[in-house]
Amino acid sequence: MSSTVATLPQGTPVLRVVPQPSSANIHGDVFGGWIMSHVDIAGSIPASQRANGRVVTFAVDSFTFKQPVFIGDLLSFYAEIIREGNTSIKVKVEVFAQRMGLLADIVKVTDATLTFVATDDNRSPRALPSKSATSFQTE
């Protein structure tokens, strides 16, 4: 793990959160599963907007922990759709930690790629709507 200082990407994060003591071990390191669950939530936001409805996580295609996350870090989750299929949406999620108290200390802590599938009311796969049919626009 390198400790290269990063800058936050352009745009608005889809999720920002500060880990609390209940999310960490006795040494103050945040559990990987806690980070994974928030990555899943962050990835589902643009996927459900694009699907204009329910999506389910189909696969975690890649997941890399680059740096530890500590209690009190301000985490920013950036998510973007990188590929679409008939029913599926592949989303790249990047997570950055701002070490609280050290305004200039921003590090990339996680990279992940997840695949979501749009589902209907019976939880069966359904085709994505045409892009013109989805009214929500992101910047």
MIDOSE-1310 file (N, C-alpha, C; in nm, 2 decimals, decimal comma, always signed):
residues 139
msst	+0,08/-0,12/+0,00/+0,00/+0,00/+0,00/+0,09/+0,12/+0,00; +0,07/+0,21/-0,10/+0,14/+0,34/-0,10/+0,05/+0,44/-0,03; +0,12/+0,54/+0,02/+0,04/+0,65/+0,09/+0,04/+0,78/+0,00; +0,02/+0,76/-0,13/+0,01/+0,87/-0,22/-0,11/+0,96/-0,18
vatl	-0,08/+1,09/-0,17/-0,18/+1,19/-0,14/-0,26/+1,21/-0,27; -0,39/+1,21/-0,26/-0,48/+1,22/-0,38/-0,56/+1,35/-0,37; -0,63/+1,38/-0,48/-0,72/+1,49/-0,48/-0,86/+1,42/-0,51; -0,96/+1,49/-0,46/-1,10/+1,44/-0,49/-1,13/+1,46/-0,64
pqgt	-1,20/+1,36/-0,70/-1,24/+1,37/-0,84/-1,34/+1,49/-0,86; -1,35/+1,54/-0,98/-1,45/+1,64/-1,01/-1,59/+1,58/-0,99; -1,68/+1,66/-0,96/-1,82/+1,62/-0,94/-1,86/+1,60/-0,80; -1,98/+1,55/-0,78/-2,03/+1,53/-0,64/-2,03/+1,39/-0,61
pvlr	-1,98/+1,35/-0,49/-1,99/+1,21/-0,45/-2,13/+1,17/-0,43; -2,16/+1,04/-0,46/-2,30/+0,99/-0,44/-2,33/+0,96/-0,29; -2,22/+0,95/-0,21/-2,24/+0,92/-0,07/-2,12/+0,97/+0,01; -2,14/+1,03/+0,12/-2,04/+1,07/+0,21/-2,07/+1,03/+0,35
vvpq	-1,98/+0,97/+0,42/-2,00/+0,91/+0,55/-1,88/+0,91/+0,64; -1,90/+0,92/+0,77/-1,79/+0,92/+0,87/-1,80/+0,79/+0,95; -1,71/+0,70/+0,94/-1,72/+0,57/+1,02/-1,71/+0,60/+1,17; -1,79/+0,53/+1,25/-1,80/+0,55/+1,39/-1,73/+0,43/+1,46
pssa	-1,71/+0,44/+1,59/-1,64/+0,33/+1,66/-1,70/+0,19/+1,64; -1,83/+0,18/+1,62/-1,90/+0,05/+1,61/-1,86/-0,02/+1,48; -1,80/+0,06/+1,38/-1,76/+0,01/+1,25/-1,62/-0,04/+1,25; -1,55/-0,04/+1,36/-1,40/-0,06/+1,36/-1,36/-0,17/+1,47
nihg	-1,24/-0,22/+1,45/-1,19/-0,31/+1,55/-1,13/-0,23/+1,66; -1,07/-0,30/+1,76/-1,01/-0,23/+1,88/-0,90/-0,14/+1,85; -0,84/-0,15/+1,73/-0,72/-0,07/+1,69/-0,77/+0,06/+1,61; -0,90/+0,07/+1,58/-0,95/+0,19/+1,51/-0,95/+0,17/+1,36
dvfg	-0,92/+0,05/+1,31/-0,93/+0,02/+1,17/-1,08/-0,02/+1,13; -1,13/+0,05/+1,03/-1,27/+0,02/+0,99/-1,27/-0,12/+0,92; -1,38/-0,20/+0,95/-1,39/-0,33/+0,90/-1,41/-0,32/+0,74; -1,35/-0,41/+0,67/-1,36/-0,42/+0,53/-1,51/-0,44/+0,48
gwim	-1,58/-0,52/+0,56/-1,72/-0,55/+0,52/-1,81/-0,42/+0,53; -1,77/-0,34/+0,63/-1,85/-0,21/+0,64/-1,82/-0,12/+0,52; -1,70/-0,12/+0,47/-1,67/-0,04/+0,35/-1,74/-0,10/+0,23; -1,73/-0,24/+0,22/-1,80/-0,31/+0,11/-1,95/-0,28/+0,10
shvd	-2,01/-0,27/+0,22/-2,16/-0,25/+0,22/-2,19/-0,11/+0,17; -2,10/-0,01/+0,20/-2,12/+0,13/+0,16/-2,09/+0,14/+0,01; -1,99/+0,07/-0,04/-1,96/+0,07/-0,18/-2,08/+0,01/-0,26; -2,14/-0,09/-0,21/-2,26/-0,15/-0,27/-2,38/-0,05/-0,28
iags	-2,40/+0,03/-0,17/-2,50/+0,13/-0,16/-2,47/+0,24/-0,27; -2,34/+0,29/-0,26/-2,30/+0,39/-0,36/-2,32/+0,35/-0,50; -2,28/+0,23/-0,53/-2,29/+0,18/-0,67/-2,44/+0,16/-0,71; -2,52/+0,13/-0,62/-2,66/+0,11/-0,65/-2,74/+0,24/-0,69
ipas	-2,68/+0,35/-0,64/-2,75/+0,48/-0,66/-2,76/+0,52/-0,81; -2,64/+0,53/-0,89/-2,66/+0,55/-1,03/-2,72/+0,44/-1,11; -2,71/+0,31/-1,06/-2,77/+0,20/-1,13/-2,92/+0,21/-1,12; -2,97/+0,24/-1,00/-3,12/+0,24/-0,98/-3,18/+0,37/-1,05
qran	-3,10/+0,47/-1,06/-3,14/+0,59/-1,14/-3,15/+0,56/-1,29; -3,05/+0,49/-1,34/-3,05/+0,45/-1,48/-3,16/+0,35/-1,51; -3,18/+0,25/-1,42/-3,28/+0,15/-1,44/-3,42/+0,21/-1,41; -3,43/+0,32/-1,35/-3,56/+0,38/-1,32/-3,64/+0,29/-1,23
grvv	-3,57/+0,23/-1,13/-3,64/+0,14/-1,04/-3,54/+0,05/-0,97; -3,59/-0,07/-0,93/-3,52/-0,16/-0,85/-3,40/-0,23/-0,93; -3,29/-0,24/-0,85/-3,18/-0,31/-0,90/-3,13/-0,41/-0,79; -3,06/-0,51/-0,83/-3,00/-0,60/-0,73/-2,85/-0,61/-0,77
tfav	-2,77/-0,64/-0,67/-2,63/-0,66/-0,70/-2,61/-0,80/-0,75; -2,56/-0,81/-0,87/-2,54/-0,94/-0,94/-2,40/-0,99/-0,91; -2,30/-0,90/-0,92/-2,16/-0,94/-0,90/-2,07/-0,83/-0,85; -1,97/-0,86/-0,77/-1,87/-0,77/-0,74/-1,75/-0,82/-0,83
dsft	-1,73/-0,74/-0,93/-1,63/-0,78/-1,03/-1,49/-0,76/-0,99; -1,47/-0,65/-0,91/-1,33/-0,63/-0,85/-1,35/-0,54/-0,73; -1,26/-0,56/-0,64/-1,26/-0,48/-0,51/-1,12/-0,48/-0,46; -1,06/-0,36/-0,44/-0,93/-0,35/-0,39/-0,93/-0,25/-0,28
fkqp	-0,87/-0,29/-0,17/-0,85/-0,20/-0,05/-0,71/-0,14/-0,07; -0,70/-0,01/-0,09/-0,57/+0,05/-0,12/-0,50/+0,10/+0,01; -0,58/+0,15/+0,10/-0,53/+0,21/+0,22/-0,63/+0,18/+0,33; -0,59/+0,18/+0,46/-0,68/+0,16/+0,57/-0,77/+0,28/+0,59
vfig	-0,89/+0,25/+0,65/-0,98/+0,36/+0,68/-0,99/+0,36/+0,83; -0,99/+0,48/+0,89/-0,99/+0,49/+1,03/-1,12/+0,56/+1,08; -1,15/+0,54/+1,21/-1,27/+0,61/+1,27/-1,24/+0,76/+1,25; -1,35/+0,83/+1,21/-1,34/+0,97/+1,20/-1,30/+1,02/+1,06
dlls	-1,25/+0,93/+0,97/-1,22/+0,97/+0,83/-1,35/+1,01/+0,77; -1,34/+1,12/+0,68/-1,46/+1,15/+0,60/-1,44/+1,08/+0,47; -1,53/+0,99/+0,44/-1,53/+0,91/+0,32/-1,62/+0,96/+0,21; -1,57/+0,98/+0,09/-1,64/+1,02/-0,02/-1,65/+0,91/-0,12
fyae	-1,77/+0,87/-0,16/-1,79/+0,76/-0,26/-1,83/+0,82/-0,39; -1,75/+0,80/-0,50/-1,78/+0,84/-0,63/-1,82/+0,72/-0,72; -1,93/+0,73/-0,79/-1,98/+0,61/-0,87/-2,02/+0,66/-1,00; -1,98/+0,58/-1,10/-2,02/+0,61/-1,24/-2,04/+0,49/-1,32
iire	-2,14/+0,49/-1,40/-2,18/+0,38/-1,49/-2,07/+0,37/-1,60; -2,01/+0,25/-1,61/-1,91/+0,23/-1,72/-1,95/+0,14/-1,83; -2,06/+0,07/-1,81/-2,11/-0,02/-1,92/-2,25/-0,06/-1,89; -2,33/-0,08/-2,00/-2,47/-0,12/-1,99/-2,49/-0,24/-2,08
gnts	-2,57/-0,33/-2,03/-2,62/-0,44/-2,11/-2,77/-0,43/-2,13; -2,84/-0,54/-2,16/-2,98/-0,53/-2,18/-3,05/-0,51/-2,04; -3,00/-0,59/-1,95/-3,06/-0,58/-1,81/-2,96/-0,53/-1,71; -2,83/-0,53/-1,74/-2,73/-0,51/-1,65/-2,66/-0,37/-1,66
ikvk	-2,61/-0,33/-1,55/-2,54/-0,20/-1,54/-2,41/-0,22/-1,46; -2,29/-0,19/-1,52/-2,17/-0,21/-1,45/-2,13/-0,07/-1,40; -2,09/-0,06/-1,27/-2,06/+0,07/-1,20/-1,92/+0,06/-1,14; -1,84/+0,16/-1,17/-1,71/+0,18/-1,10/-1,73/+0,27/-0,98
vevf	-1,68/+0,23/-0,86/-1,69/+0,31/-0,74/-1,55/+0,33/-0,69; -1,52/+0,46/-0,66/-1,39/+0,50/-0,60/-1,42/+0,56/-0,47; -1,34/+0,53/-0,37/-1,36/+0,58/-0,23/-1,24/+0,66/-0,19; -1,26/+0,78/-0,14/-1,15/+0,86/-0,09/-1,17/+0,89/+0,05
aqrm	-1,06/+0,90/+0,13/-1,07/+0,93/+0,27/-1,00/+1,06/+0,30; -1,07/+1,15/+0,36/-1,01/+1,28/+0,41/-0,98/+1,25/+0,56; -0,85/+1,25/+0,59/-0,81/+1,22/+0,73/-0,85/+1,35/+0,81; -0,94/+1,33/+0,90/-0,99/+1,45/+0,97/-0,88/+1,51/+1,06
glla	-0,88/+1,64/+1,06/-0,77/+1,71/+1,13/-0,66/+1,74/+1,04; -0,65/+1,67/+0,92/-0,54/+1,70/+0,82/-0,61/+1,73/+0,69; -0,65/+1,85/+0,67/-0,73/+1,89/+0,56/-0,67/+1,85/+0,42; -0,54/+1,85/+0,42/-0,47/+1,82/+0,29/-0,45/+1,67/+0,27
divk	-0,47/+1,59/+0,37/-0,44/+1,45/+0,36/-0,56/+1,38/+0,31; -0,57/+1,36/+0,18/-0,68/+1,28/+0,11/-0,61/+1,17/+0,04; -0,66/+1,05/+0,07/-0,61/+0,93/+0,01/-0,72/+0,85/-0,06; -0,68/+0,78/-0,17/-0,78/+0,69/-0,23/-0,77/+0,56/-0,15
vtda	-0,88/+0,51/-0,10/-0,88/+0,39/-0,01/-0,93/+0,27/-0,08; -1,02/+0,28/-0,17/-1,09/+0,17/-0,23/-1,12/+0,19/-0,38; -1,11/+0,09/-0,46/-1,15/+0,08/-0,60/-1,24/-0,04/-0,61; -1,35/-0,03/-0,68/-1,44/-0,14/-0,70/-1,52/-0,13/-0,83
tltf	-1,56/-0,24/-0,88/-1,65/-0,25/-1,00/-1,75/-0,35/-0,96; -1,88/-0,31/-0,98/-1,99/-0,40/-0,94/-2,09/-0,40/-1,06; -2,16/-0,51/-1,07/-2,26/-0,53/-1,18/-2,40/-0,54/-1,11; -2,49/-0,46/-1,15/-2,63/-0,46/-1,10/-2,72/-0,50/-1,21
vatd	-2,83/-0,56/-1,18/-2,93/-0,61/-1,27/-3,06/-0,54/-1,24; -3,13/-0,48/-1,34/-3,26/-0,42/-1,31/-3,36/-0,54/-1,30; -3,45/-0,52/-1,20/-3,55/-0,63/-1,18/-3,69/-0,57/-1,17; -3,79/-0,65/-1,20/-3,93/-0,61/-1,20/-3,99/-0,63/-1,06
dnrs	-4,12/-0,62/-1,04/-4,18/-0,64/-0,91/-4,18/-0,78/-0,86; -4,15/-0,87/-0,95/-4,14/-1,01/-0,91/-3,99/-1,05/-0,89; -3,91/-0,95/-0,90/-3,76/-0,97/-0,88/-3,70/-1,05/-0,99; -3,76/-1,05/-1,11/-3,70/-1,11/-1,22/-3,63/-1,00/-1,31
pral	-3,52/-1,04/-1,38/-3,45/-0,94/-1,46/-3,55/-0,88/-1,56; -3,53/-0,75/-1,59/-3,61/-0,67/-1,68/-3,51/-0,59/-1,76; -3,56/-0,55/-1,88/-3,48/-0,47/-1,97/-3,47/-0,33/-1,92; -3,35/-0,27/-1,94/-3,33/-0,13/-1,90/-3,42/-0,04/-1,99
psks	-3,48/+0,07/-1,93/-3,56/+0,16/-2,02/-3,47/+0,23/-2,11; -3,52/+0,28/-2,22/-3,44/+0,37/-2,31/-3,39/+0,49/-2,23; -3,28/+0,54/-2,27/-3,22/+0,65/-2,20/-3,31/+0,77/-2,20; -3,39/+0,79/-2,30/-3,48/+0,90/-2,31/-3,60/+0,89/-2,21
atsf	-3,62/+0,76/-2,16/-3,73/+0,74/-2,07/-3,69/+0,76/-1,93; -3,56/+0,77/-1,90/-3,52/+0,79/-1,76/-3,50/+0,94/-1,75; -3,58/+1,00/-1,66/-3,58/+1,14/-1,64/-3,48/+1,20/-1,55; -3,41/+1,12/-1,47/-3,31/+1,17/-1,38/-3,18/+1,19/-1,45
qte	-3,12/+1,31/-1,44/-3,00/+1,34/-1,50/-2,89/+1,36/-1,40; -2,77/+1,31/-1,41/-2,66/+1,33/-1,32/-2,56/+1,42/-1,39; -2,48/+1,49/-1,31/-2,37/+1,57/-1,37/-2,24/+1,51/-1,33
